[in-house]
Amino acid sequence: MLKKFFLTLVTMFFLASSVSAEKILFIPHDNRPVSFQQPAEVIKQLGYEIISPPTEFLTQPDQLWAWFFENAPFCNAAVVSSDALLYGGLIPSRSHEIPAEILNSRVENFKILRNNNPNLNFYLFGSLMRTPMFGTPGDREESDYYGQYGTQIFQLTMLLDKKETSKLNNQEKLYLNTLQMEIPAEILENYFSRREKNLSATKKLLNFVREGYIDFFIIGRDDNAPLSQTHRENRQLLAYMKDIPKTKAQSHAGIDEFAMLLLTRAVNDIQGSIPFVNVQFNRGKGEKTVPHYSDEEIGTTIREEIIIAGAMYVPKPKNADFVLFVNTDPNGKTFELHNSVPPVILTKKQEKYLERNAKNFSAMIEDAVNQNLPVGVADIITANGSDNFLMEQLYEKNLLFKLQSYGGWNTATNSSGFALGTGILAKKMSRKSIDRLLARRYLDDWAYQANVRTKIAAELAKIPNGLQICLNYGDYEPQLVKKENIWMHEFAVKYFPQWNDFVVSNPWHRMFECRIDFD
């Protein structure tokens, strides 16, 4: 009996040591809270150690590579951004002037690193350059000329894409010729040459997937449309990677959710588990919805996200480890309510329409929770923030903290990916950890994105340069951040007072995202 007890203690010790020793190296594509702080927090709730570089290295590829080579030998898995390691981040990847020979040298580093660390689980995420539908003067996320010529560049690439996939009518042919003459040749040369360099680097990384140097590679399509330069390049890419299974590489709508999905996959691979996931959509068009900022149906996107996370889709909720409920519009629309100056004002008819939809969807969630199903919500009916009508229903039904996960913070794919990854991992967490992660999402997606930010936008709309202040707070930052904190705490006191100990800031000095620090 004593011997058996001793062996049990020894076994428990080694198991505990194994878990505590597991380290996941994580290099995000920038230091925004949704890119860095928040996905890392989810993994830390499981007891893993996240090894990440100093934030100042994220924009310095050579320093970042040196740090990566130094720390990789001590980690079980690595989830890293190719954009950070090649260009200095997601945003620099859209406007860099890096010579092709330097990019080729950095690409080769991926092969060298894997040869030096053959037992490292190596997961990579990168992006095709996005194609915004319009340019905003002063927007630091694109080349300077996109502020002036962005709309024309998008329309040019849309017509080029259509020309290659179907047929242009005479009016479209004439407009294409006009655009090619109106946009300065040097701008088009700069724009397309950069994209070609990025596409070439991506293809070389896909070769490394074929050769076994990279275990999984996701290529993101952020802010694109069914006809655009991003879609055009993706057609090339899909043809190039058609021999690679989706369990090894994918081209996928979205970008900011990839870190969460791959960190989830890393945990599942370390633990040798394949969770079962079921997906339920709101009534109407549901999975056939093609949301804003995407070029494919959301049902296809989520099925692929399940694979990326290292999980498996199952058709019946009762057989699932996690059930993701997706809040869609019956007619397949995505509403832009929370990211404009001045804010959008709904009519009474629109309010009643969204309220009816929310009641129907919340009833579906309530029924699943009452069946003790592990439920998460991807709230994608509105871009850039929660559906206020749905959240009020979940609050009134006392369902907010009976969920396993929630996502409603940005584009549809961002929201679904984060809710999916967090929900899959929730089974391995304490209820306290789950509630903490939910509180962060409600504060960020619901309180800030869908309400406080809208109030700030309404005030800034009264100022002549209000839009520019949204993009860069400048001298207005202290007073705006003070208002954010006051209004956020008022919101929290009303809906979830147990999570009222936090501070709000804007690390990128703009309205688009916030950082929330508890305690």
N, C-alpha and C positions, 0 to 999 in steps of 0.2 A: 504494500500500500504506500509506504514511504517513498519507495523507488519510483512508483507511478506518479506520485505527487511531484517529485523532483524533476522527472522528465517533462511533466506538463509545464512547470515553471520555466525550464530551459527552453522549451518550444515557444512559449509565450514571449520570452525575452528576445529570442532570435527573430520572431515575427515582428515584434515591436521595433527592433533595431532596423529590420529591413524597410519598414514603412518610413521611419524617421530619416533613414539614409537616402531615400529616393529624392533626387533633385531633377527638376526640369528647367533647362536653360531656355529663356524666353527673350527674344529680340523683337519688339514691336516695330511697326512702320512709322510711328511717331509717338510723341509723349502726351497726346490727348487722353483724358481720363478713360474714354470708351475704348481706346486702343491699348492702353498700358495698365492703368490702375485697376480698372474694373474686371477684366478677364483674369488678371493675376490674383485678385481678391477671391474669386470663385475657387480657384485651385488651392489657395492657402486654407480655405475652409475645410479642405479634405485632409490637411496635415502634411501636404507636400511642401518642399522648399523650392521657391522660385528664385532662380539665379538670373539676374538681369543686369545689363551694363549701366554705368552712369548715364543719365539722360543726355549730357552734352556729347556723348559718343554717337548718339543716334543720327546726327547730321554729319559725322566724320567717318566715312567708310573705312579708311585705312586704320584708324584707331579702333574702330569697331571690329575689324577682322583680327587685329592683334589680341583684343580682349577675348574674342570668340575662340581662337586657337588656344589661349591660355586656360580658359575655363571649361571647354568641352570635355576634357578627359575625366572630370569629376562628376559628370551628369549622366543620368539614365536616358534622357531624351532631350531633343532640342527642337523648339518651335520658333522659327526665325523668318524674318521678312527679307525677301530678296531685294525689295525696293530700298530698304535701309542699307544693306550691304553693297549694293551696286551704285546707288545714286545719292544716298544720304537721307532717304525717307520717301514716303508716298508723294508728297507735294513736290519735292525736288525732282522726282522722276518725270514730272510733267513739263519742266522748264530747264533742265540741266543742259550744259554744253560740254559734256565729258567726251573726250576722244574715244573712238571705237577700240583702239588698242588697250586703253586703260580698262574699259568695260570687259574686254575679253580676258584680261589678266585677273580681274575680280571674279569673273565667272569660273575660271579654272580653280580658284580657291575652294569652291564647294567640293570639288573632287579631291583636292589635297586634304581638306579637313576630314572628309569621310574615310580616306585611306589611313589617316592618322588615328581615327577613332572608329574601328570597324564594328564595335558593339553598340554604338550610339544609335538610338531610334531618331531618325532625321526627317523632320517635317518642315516643308517650305511653303510660304504663301507670297504671291506677288500680284502684279496687276497689268492689264492692258491699259494704256492711257485712256482716260475718259473723254467723252465728247459732249460737254455742256451745250444745251440748246441756245444759250445766249451768254454774252459776256457782261461782266459788271466792272466798270472802271474802279480800280483800286483793289480788286480781289487778288490777294497774294497767292491764291491756289493755282493760278494759270500764268502763262507768259503775259507780259505787259500788253502786248498787242491784242490779246483776246478780249480785253475790255472794250476795244473799239470795233474789232472785226469778228468777235465770237459768233454772233448770230449768222453772219454770212459764211463763216467757216463751217459751222454746223450744217447749214443748208447745202453748201457745196458737197460735203461728204455724204449727206443724205441722198443727193441726186446721183453721185458716183456709185454709191451702194445699190441704189435702185437700178441704175443702168446695167450693172453686172448681174442682177438677180431677176429682173423682169424686162421692162421696156419703158423708155421715156416718151411722153407725148411731145408734140411740137413745141408747146409752151414751155415745158420743162427743159427741153434741149436749149431753147433760147435763153432761159434763165440761167442754166448751167454756164453757157458761154459768157453771159453778163458777169456772173460771179467770178469767173476765172480772170476776167479783165479788171474787175473792180478791186479785188484783193491784191495788194502788191506782191510781185513774184518772189521777192526775198523773204516775205513772211510765209508764204506757202512752202518755200524751200526749207526754211527753218522748221516749220511745223511737221512736215512729212518726213524729213530726214531724221529728226529725233524719234519719231514713232517707229521708223524702220530700224534704227539702232536698238530700241527697246524690244521690238518684236524678234530681232535676231538673237538677242541675249536670252529671251524666253525660250526660243527653240533649242538653244544649246543646253539650257537647264532641263528641258524635256528629254534630250539625249541622255543626260545623267540619270534620269528616272529609268529609261530603258536599260541602262547599264548597271542599275542597282545601287548607285551612289546616294540617291534620295529615295526615301521610303514612300513619301506622299507629297504631291505638289498641287496646290490650288492656284489658278490664275483668275484674278477677279476682273469683272467688267462693271466698273462703278460709273454711275450717272451716264447711262447710255440709252439708246432708243432702238426700236426694231429696224430703223434705217439710220445708220450713222457710221462714222469712221471706226468706232469701237466694234460695232457689229460686223463691219467689213473685214477688219483684221481678225476677228474671231472666226469667221468662215475659213480664212487661211489656216488658222491655228487648229481648228477642229480637223481639217484634212490632214494636217501634219501629225496629229497625235491620235489618229483613228485606231492605230494598232495597240495603244496603251489602255489597259482596262481602267474603268472609273474607280476601282479600288486602289489605284496608284496615282492617277492624275485626273484633274477636272478643270475645265474652263467654266466658271460659275458666275452668275449675276451677283454683284455685290463686292464688298472688300472689307469693311470694318468689322464684320462678324467673324472673319476667318481665324483670327487668333483664338477666339473662344471655342470654335469648332475643332481646331487642331489640338488645342490643349485638352479638350475632352477626349479626342482620339488617343492622345499620348497616355492619359490616365487609363483608358480602357485597354490599351495595348500592354501597359505595364502590369495591370491586374489580370490580363488574359480574359476579359469579359466582352461579350457582344450583347449590349442591351437591346430589348425589343421596344419599338416605338410605333404608336398608332397616331394618325392625324385625322382630326375632324374639322370640317369647315362650316362656316355659317351658311344659312340657306341661300338659294339662288346660284349665281355663277360659280361661287366658291373657288375650287382649285383651278378653274379656267381663267381666273382674274390675271390680267397682265398689269401689274402695278406701275405707277410712275417710277422712273429711274431704272427700269428693267426692260429687257427685250424678250422675256419668256414668261410662261404661265407660272404662277406661284406654286402650284402643285408640283410641277417639275422641279422647281428650285428646292422645295423642302425635301422631296425624295432624295435629291442629290446631297443636301445638307446632312441627312441622316447617314448616308454612306461616309461622308467626310468625317463625321463625328465617331466613326467606328461602330455604328449601331446598325440595326436591321429593321426594316419596315414590316409590320404585321397588320393584317386587315381587320382584326377584331380588338376593340379596346380591352376586353377582359384578359387577353393574352399579353398585354403590353406592360413593360416596366414603367412606361411614361406615355401619357396621351397629350398631344399638343392640339389645343383648340385655336383655330385661326379666324380672327374677326375680319370678315370681308363684307363688302357691299353686295346686295342681291344683284345689282346690275353690273358688277365688275369694275366699279370706279374706285379711284383713290383720291380722297379729298385733300386739298391744300388749305389747311385752316390755321396753322401755327407758325408759319415761316415767311411772313410777308409784312411789308411796311407800306401803308397802314394795314392792320389785321383785317382778315375777311370777316364780314358780318353776315351771319346766317339769317335767312328769312324764316318766318314762323313755319312755313310749309317744310323747309329743309330740316328745321329742328325736330318737327314731329316725325319726319321720315327717319332720321337718325335715332331718335328715341325709340321708335317701334323696333328698329333693327337691333338696338342694344338690349331691349327687353327679351326679344326672342333668343338672342345669343347667350345672355346671362342665364336664362332658364335652362339652356343646354348644359352650361357649366355647372349650375346648381345641381342638376340631376346627376351628372357624373361624379361630383364631389360626394353627394349623398350615397352613391354606390361604392364609396371609398376608392375610387380610381385616382391614381397620381396624375393630377391635371396641371398643365401649364397653359399660358395664353400668349399667342403672338397677335398683337393688336395692330393690324396693318391697314385699317380702313382709312386712317388719316396718315399722311406722310409727316415726319418730323414732330411726333408727339402723340400722346394717348388720345383715345376717343373718350371725351369727357362724359358722354352719355352712358357708355359702357361702365366707366369707372364708378359713376354714381350708383349704378345698379349693383355692382359688385360690393360697394360699400354698404348699401342698404340691406343687402342679403347676407352681410357678414362673411363674405367670401375672400376678402383681400388677403388674409393670412391663412387661408386654407388651400392656397395654390402651392405648387412646387416651384414655379418660375413664372416670370412675366417679361415681356419685351414690347416696347412701343416707342423707342427713342428716336428713330430716324427713318431711313427707307424701309420698305417691306422686308427686304432680304436681311438687312441689319437686325431688325426686330425678331424675325423668325429664327435666324441663326443663333442669336444670343439666348432667346428663350429656350430653344431646343437644347443647346449645349448645357446650360445651367440646369434644365429640367432633367436631363439624363443623369447628371452627376448628383442631383439632389437626393437620390436614393441612398447615397453613401454619406450624407450629412446629418447632423443633428437638426432638430426643428428650430433651435435658436439660430443656427447658421443660415438656414433657409429663410427665416424671417428677416434676418439682417440684409440678405441679398435682395429680398423683395422690397424692403423699405428703401434701399438705395434706388431701385428701379422706379418705385412710386414717386420718390422725391425728384428724380431726374426726369423721367418720361412724362409723368402726369403733372406734378406740381410745377416744375420749371418749364419743360418744353411746351406743354399744352396750356399753361395758365400764366405763370409769372412772366415768361418771355413775351407772351402776347400783350400783357399789360405794359411792359417796357416799350414794346414796339408801338403801342398806341400813343405813348407819351412822346417817343422820338419822332413819330409822324408829324407832330406839330412843329418840329424844328426843320428849317430849310435843308440842312445836310443830315437829316435823320438816318437815311440809308447808309451813309458812310460811317456814321457812329456805330451802327449795328455791326459793320464789318471790322471796325477798329474803335474801341471805346475812347482812346486818347485821354484827354483831360477830364472827360466825363466819368471815367471808371470808378473813382472812389464813391461818388454819390449814387451811381447806378448799382454798384455791388452792395452798398448799404441798403438800398431799396429791395434788392433781391433777397437779402437775408431776412429783412422784416417780413416781406410777403411770403417767403418760403416757410418761415416759422409759423405764421398765421395759418397757412394751409395745413401744416403738419399737426398743429394743435387741434384743428377741426376734425381731421380724418384719421390720424394715427399718432396721438399724443405720446405714446410710449417711445417713439423714435423722433423726439424733438431736440436732441442734443447733437447739433451739427453746425458746421460753418460752410458757407457757399463762397466760391471764388470763380474767377474766369481766367485760367492760366494762359489762354491764347488771346486775352484782352479783346474779346468780341462776344457778341450775343449768342452765337450759334451753339456753344456747349458750355457746361459749367462743371466744376469739380465740387464734390460734396465730401467733407471729412467729418466722420462721426467723432463724438467725444472730444 
